[in-house]
Amino acid sequence: MTKNEVLKSWVEQYSGPLLKRAAYVLSDKTEAEDIVQEVFIAAFSSYDSFEGKSQPLTWLMAILNRKAADFYRRKYKSEPQISLDHFFDETGSWKNNGVLNDWNVSDKESELLDNHDFNKTLEDCIQDLPSRWKIPLKMYYLEEKKAPEVSQELDISATNLWKILQRSRMQLRECLDVNWFANL
């Protein structure tokens, strides 16, 4: 088979799994479609370096992961600075100490991750986060990447990563307080 025939068969076979993974990683169908297209362009350009030591899908997924990391790096660097005025006053003190209090979760509510409505609310709250917070949060908690890997991919310090994750958790907590727990 020629290079073009092989790549055409890969597009037919692997577009679905690649698109599914890209949509999960990027949380945006249009961006996912663009990234998958970039994966196949990169595969075409570097086809001669594919030695067949792994399955084609494995090789394509590795390209996808690098493309997604590049996407996040570009997006993360291009976002404007985020104001923390919502959480802190001009002296740096908490505006609302309630964010520090524990939730009173009953036994029934301790199984929230099995609750479709709660998961939808959590997903909406994550989507409402600024990209500068959402990207590291998803990489660390949802993709379960280690902190050094997230820091390296986003080109941020470990200290900055931990601050971003804390701020993300605070905003998620407030969003869940308003959109879920206040309605119980």
Beta strands, then each sheet from edge to edge (+ up, - down):
end
